């Protein structure tokens, strides 16, 4: 059962039926009991009125003799001789018990009230079955309005359920009218208090989706723009190779083409790494040793550092435990070390340090030109390259580093290095 309206209707009807049953039962029992009390009162009053009369008047005798009257009056002398009965009856009580009593005669039970005078005993009796039937009828008549109200209440509950759920239908209709490019917030005017949190959550989701789509569109646009230049350069270098007049020119063109292909491959790898490091990318955190991850990343960068005559000093002796994605953290460390090697002068030194001073941290120092403080935030933008950056790059390295760090609850900070260049420190959540 998935319909909220049906659920609400059934719940309200169930509560109404339960309440009606309780009220009906209580009302039935009360009316039944009061009716019995009323019948007893009639028995007593009739007996007392006959006691106070010297004799039964002819009109009263004819009334008592009516076969449709439920009451039977009997009178005995004090010595037990019957001197009067309203009408003959084969199962009349043959004796009188003063006050109220119930007597069974041949399977029929009578409710009696008897009173004595100095000369006679008067008894008024009524069949118990008739009393019970009359009392039950009276009780049912008092409960009948509740039964008649059930269909009316069902219609009222159905209407109330429809009215209550109208904001949800309006909200659903608004969502259905939207296309995949509509991220405007849903209206929140006149919303019930119970629906407002749902709409607020949907608006938050729409805002995040809009931001994600804008980010992706900007990424695709920037990537297309950045890839246009190396691809154009490759086409030009291929044309130069075809037009080379001699072997030396051809060799130079081949070297230039290979360098261009290497730059294009590096940019594509960086773009893929950035896409994998975006928020929401699938990842399965697992316990790992950050020192070991950084050690492998540095080993991957050593050949490039050797080609530039750069020395890499790694300080990662003690294990540093961290829960995260080993592949993504390896990309983070490799980008930091690669950037340091690219921007530090040939023949200088790069220091890499892994420590745990309250929280896992990775620190990379180089002897390059550094980055002015007013550009520390700007260099994390995608495809941003400083004009005097020296060694060419894609402008994605630090953007990838920050994205991966944020996925692991970490922060990235830039500072002046004791080696004269830039210090990059990544601190992870402890």
Buried (B, 14 or more C-beta within 10 A) or exposed (E): EEEEBEEBBBEBBEEBBEEBEEEBEEBBEEBBEBBBEBBBEBBBEBBBEBBEEEEBEEEBEEEBEEEEEEBBBBBBEEEEEEEBBBEEBEBBBEBBEEEEBEBEBEEBBBBBBBBBEEEBBBBBBBBBEBBBEBBBEBBBEBBEEBEEEEEEBBEEBBEEBEEBBEBBEBBEEBEEEEEEEEBEEBEEEEBEEEBEEBBBEBBEEBEEEBEBEEEEEEBEEBBEEBBEEBEEBBEBBBEBBEEBEEEEEBEEBBEBBEEBBEBBEBBBEBBEBBBBBBEEEEBEEEEBBBBBBBBEBBEEBBEBBEEBEBBBEBEBEEEBEBEBBBEBBBBBBBBBBBBBBBBBBEEBBBBBBBBBEEBBBBBBBBBBBBBEEEEBEEBBEBBBEBEEBEEEBBBBBBBBBBBBBEBBEBBBEBBEBEBBBBBBBBBBEE
